[in-house]
Amino acid sequence: MDFLLTKAEKKDIQSLSLFSKRSFTDTFKGTCTDQDLEYFLENTYAPHLLEMEFNNPRSEVWLLKKNENIAGYIKLNFNAVLPEPQSGQGMEIQRLYIGKEFIGLGLGKTLMIHAEKRAREENESLLWLGVWEHNENAKRFYENLGFEYFGSHPFPIGNTPQVDLWMIKPLISV
């Protein structure tokens, strides 16, 4: 399968919103009430909110497309302050979503390799991210890429408590 890696543009916002809502739902449906899920989706991935994110010059969204349809994406935040108990800053991988029909094809790894390349180009010294504590596949994926745990934080979906684990990966100069 051929996939095209491209930087997202404002024209992609509507399809990115729909893809984000579907991907998040695929992961979290059944872990919270339908009302909490719907509230979260509308207050996180509504097109007008994604457009505000696009206006941040220190963020980028990269898409993997198949036949003009989004198969996966990654959102990067440069010079992002690390959460407690760490200190400093690095590039945050805020979102990495792959469509369920494309999981297992190496798209996540492709996006993570690109993220690390972008971090090096921007002279970032480390990568960091949050991952849902019950997403065993994602946790293993990040561990295999060299990420280590350093803390956790609440990540409620509406009124449903959830926890994300913080992970970090120092970048060694090459």
Secondary structure, 3 states (H helix, E strand, C coil): CCCEEEECCHHHHHHHHHHHHHHHHHHHCCCCCHHHHHHHHHCCCCHHHHHHHHCCCCEEEEEEEECCEEEEEEEEEEEEECCCCCCCEEEEEEEEEECHHHCCCCHHHHHHHHHHHHHHHCCCCEEEEEEECCCHHHHHHHHHCCCEEEEEEECCECCECCEEEEEEEECCCC
